[in-house]
Amino acid sequence: MARELKTFQIFRSGTHVAMNGTKINFSEQDLKKTVDAYKQTVWSAPLVIGHPIADHAPSHGDVVRMFVDGSALYAEAEVDGELIDLVRAGRYTNRSASFYHPDQANNPVPGTYYLRHVGFLGGQPPAVKGMAPLGFGETNPLLDDISRRFFCYAEPESFRSTNPLVADAEARQMRDRATSGYTPL
């Protein structure tokens, strides 16, 4: 099944109670260390339904990388179509991150919290409340093209003309600049 790259919040800093009742304080520094430690080649955290105990639970994708924005931890993941459909249908509206403890013997990177998996939750409420809504909205090709262009230092003329919506937006922008007296450097 085809996979799509999706970005979504999986955790945030603060004091949280784990499923076993243990209270753990995650600082923004802890989140940054978790991001720095994460390497797909060491352990690729799967996307799963719930928090499976058995090791034979199916994976619906893998976390490619993570980043921190303020107090929020985000995952960029390759997600299979089945899970995308379930999230869009409202069957799984929450998610819950599972971490290896820094002192855990089987932690792939001892000394820091390491992402074990991301569980998608249906009826079970997440322990970490107040995260950004999970939606897996449709990809907007126009926005995707524009966002890629912001990282370009130069682009071939053929790239501009491949998407007529982008070409129209560029033409309007050039026309607006010409009438406003704007002079590019």
C-alpha positions, 0 to 999 in steps of 0.5 A, a space after each residue: 500500500 502506498 505511503 504518504 509523508 505526514 507531519 503531526 504533533 505527537 507529544 509536548 513538554 510538561 508533567 505527564 502520567 504514564 500508563 503504569 502511573 509513573 509521573 514524568 516531567 519532560 522539559 523542552 530540553 528533553 524533547 530536543 535531546 530526543 529529536 537529536 538522538 532519533 535515527 531511523 537507522 538505529 530504531 525506526 519508530 512504527 505507527 501502530 494502533 493503540 499501545 500494543 504489548 505484543 511484538 507482532 502488531 502491524 505497523 502502519 508506517 514509520 517516523 522518519 524524523 522529529 522536530 520541536 516547535 516551542 513545547 510541542 514535539 512533532 513527527 514527520 512520518 510515512 503513513 500507509 493509506 489504511 491509517 490515513 483513511 481511518 484518521 480521516 474517517 474519525 476512527 482514530 482522532 488521538 495519538 500517544 507517543 511511547 518512549 524508551 526511558 533513558 535508563 532502560 536496558 533495551 533503549 537504542 540510545 541510552 541516556 535519553 528518551 527515545 521514541 519507541 512507537 506512536 500509537 493511534 487511539 480510538 476511544 481511549 483518551 490520550 494521557 497528554 491532552 491539548 495537542 494539535 488536532 489530528 486530521 491527515 488532510 488532503 495534500 494541496 499540490 499548489 501549497 506543496 509546490 510553493 513550499 518547495 520553492 521557498 528553499 530554492 536558490 534558483 529554479 529552471 523556467 520549466 519548474 515555474 510553468 509546470 503548475 498553471 496555478 503557480 504561474 498565475 500567482 507569480 504573474 499576479 505578484 509581478 503585476 502587483 509589484 509593477 503597479 506599486 512601484 516595487 523595485 527588486 534588488 
